[in-house]
Amino acid sequence: MSDDYNRRRYDRVPAHLPIRISTIDPETDPWTGKPFFRSSREWSGNVSRGGVFVRTREPILPGQRVLVELDLPGGDAIEAVGRVAWTRRILSPDGEDPEAGLGLQFIGATGEQMTLLDTYVRHLEEPTAA
């Protein structure tokens, strides 16, 4: 594969932030046949201007749209619509896998929300003063 294929559009920065995810499109319960929505509180592993890695044991299928609420330090929060780009399931026997989770791509947010995110990511990218 080429370097262009493996290169991400935005650099990721480590970020351990509380995040709420709620599905927008209903899923169907295999036992009852009834529609349902998922909602969970998780933690981010990293963030970029284009999306966020969410550490979770409850993976959502790729392609599903979700409402993302990401709490920033200082009390600000970002609300955006996202799309699950990929899911990585837990593979270890003890159920502890720091790489398990899902990648969310931001697909819709207000300009104000994206400015908040951009400011936060730029702050994380700045080298610390020695």
C-alpha positions, -999 to +999 in steps of 0.1 A: +000+000+000+011+035-007+021+060+020-009+082+009-033+053+017-018+048+052-016+085+061-045+101+081-059+134+072-055+147+107-029+139+133-042+122+164-032+133+199-036+113+231-067+124+251-084+107+280-118+124+280-153+114+290-175+107+260-212+098+255-223+080+224-259+074+214-269+057+182-291+076+158-302+047+136-321+019+154-308-016+156-331-047+158-331-069+188-324-104+175-346-120+202-377-097+201-374-082+166-380-048+182-359-017+174-336-002+200-310+025+204-277+023+222-263+048+246-231+046+267-206+066+286-170+058+276-135+073+275-115+085+245-081+072+238-071+099+213-087+127+193-081+146+161-099+173+142-115+145+121-126+121+148-120+102+181-109+068+192-134+055+219-123+028+243-153+005+247-163-032+251-196-024+234-186-020+197-211-005+173-211-017+138-191+003+112-212+027+092-237+035+120-243+072+128-240+083+164-244+114+185-211+122+201-208+143+233-172+149+242-165+167+275-135+189+274-115+201+305-128+234+318-164+226+312-168+229+275-184+201+255-185+192+219-216+178+203-213+163+169-227+136+146-203+109+139-200+077+118-184+046+131-154+041+108-141+009+123-144-014+153-118-034+171-131-061+194-115-074+226-092-103+218-075-110+251-088-138+274-091-115+304-112-090+285-087-062+290-074-048+257-064-012+256-067-012+218-104-024+219-129+002+208-140+021+178-130+049+156-155+077+150-153+101+122-170+135+128-195+141+100-215+170+113-212+198+139-216+235+141-187+258+132-185+268+169-182+232+180-155+225+155-136+257+166-137+244+202-123+210+191-096+227+169-085+249+198-084+219+222-064+197+197-040+226+190-034+230+227-026+193+231-002+195+201+018+224+217+051+213+232+052+218+269+073+246+283+105+232+300 
